[in-house]
Amino acid sequence: MSTMTLPAPAWRRFAAIVYDVLAVVAIVMVVGLIAQVATGGHVADSKGHVVAWWYQPLQAAVVGAYFLLSWLRGGQTLGMRPWKIRVVSREGGPVGVKQGLVRLVVAGLPVLLLMLYRVTSLQVALWAPVVGWAVILLPSLVDARHRGLHDMAARTEIHAYLN
């Protein structure tokens, strides 16, 4: 049985995020490939504009499912495993569906900032979610239990464990 320590250090959380970014890139690439095959290569037009109305919602659903299912089945994403951290309820038990959904929605809100590309430059639109996630994670640097805003909203915590 593993021994739980509370809270997980912020550096472990940030290291796991780096790993999970790599997992998300791979997921997006696979979904993109499948979408290209399904449409005969017509997901985007010759200028690179997405023309399949379902493509971006599909990408969001698959990436969201990756995180939600990871949290519900063992409390760990691929990025969290090597750093020996896990998402748990405030009481230390498994994360419930409602908690997982709240955590996912709050953590996913900065993705909506990508829509800024319609009124600003692509560079600003790409950096906006990064700034949004920094705001969500900033409290984890000062909170006694190292919770980000998504953890506070979902009543979850990140625990470190030792084998």
N, C-alpha and C positions, 0 to 999 in steps of 0.2 A: 504494500500500500504506500502511496506517495504522501509526503508531508507537505501540507500547504503553507505558504507564507503569504502574508498580506501586507502591503500591496506589492504588485509587480513593479520593479523599477521602470521608470519612464524610458530608459534607453532600450530595454527589451521590447517595449511596445513599439518604439520607432523602428527598431531592427526588423520586427515582424512585419511592419507596414512595408518596408522595402521589399521583403520577400514576397508579400502578397501582391505588390504592384506587378512583379514579374509573373505571378500566377494569373492575374487579371489580363495582362497583355496577351498571354498565351490563350486564355479563354476567348478573348475578343478576336484573335486571329483565327481560331478554329471556327467560331460562329460566322465570321466573315467569309471564310472559305466555303462553308456549307451554304451560306446565302448566295455566294457567287455561282456555285454549282446548281443550286435550285432555280436560279433565275437565268441561267445560261450566260452569266457574266454581265447582267444588266441591273445590278444593285445601284450603280451610279451612272450618270451620263458622262459624256466625253469631257466635261469640265470638272468632274469629280463631285458633283452634287448628288446626294443620295436621292434616288427617285422611288425606291420601294418604301412605302409609308410604314411598313411593319419592321424594317431593319433596325432602327435605333431602339424602339421599344423591345424588340427581341434581345438585343445586346444587353439592355438594362435588366431585363427579366432573368437572363442567364447569369449575369454577374451577381445580381441580387440573390438568386437561388444558391450560388456558390457560397456566399457569406452566410445566409440564413441556415442552410442545411449543415454547414460546418459548425455553426454555433449550437444548433440543436442536437447534433450527433457528436457529442464528446467535447463541445465547447472550444474547438480549435480549428483554425484555418491551416492551410499548408504552411503559411508564414509563421504561425505561432508555435508550431511543433518543435523546431530546432531550438527555440528560445525558451522552451518549457514554461509557457504561459497559457492560460485558459480563461475564457469568459464564463463567469458563474453569476447566479442570482446574488442579490445582496446578502442573502442568508447562507451562501456558499454552495447551494445546490445547482442542478442543471438549469439552463436558461429555458424558459417557456416560450411558446410560439408568440404570444403577445409581446413579451419582452424582446424577443428577437426581431419582430417586425418594427417595434418602436426604435430599437437601436439601428436597424437598417435604414429606416426612413430618415431619422435625424442625421446619421452619418452620410447618407446619400444626398441630402439637400444641396450641398455645394455643386453637384453635377448640374443642377438647373442653371448655374451661372454660365455654363457654356453657351446659353442662348444670347449672351451679350455679343456674340460675334455678329449679330444682325445690326447692332447699333455702334459697334466699336471694331477695333482691329482683332484679327484672329489671335495675335499674341496676347492681348489683354484677356480675351475670352478663355484662352488656355491657362493663364496664370490665375484667373479668378477662383476656380475651384481649389487650387492649391492654397490660396489665402483663406478660403472658406474652411478648409480642413484644418489649417493652422489655428483658426479661431476656435473650432470645435475641440481641438486637442490641447489648446493652451491651458485650460484649467487643470489638466493632468500634471502639470509641472508644479502647481501650488496646492492642490487638493491633498488632504492628509491620506486619502485612499487612492490617489493618482487616477481619479475618474475624469474622463472627458465629458463634454456636454451630452454626447449620445449615451454614455453610461449612466449619467445622472438622470436623464429622461427615462431610460429603460429600467432603472433600478438594478443595474448590473455592475460588476467589477471585474478587473483582471487580476487573477491570482498567479503567482509564480509557484512552481512546485519542484521538489527535489526527488529524484528516484532513490 
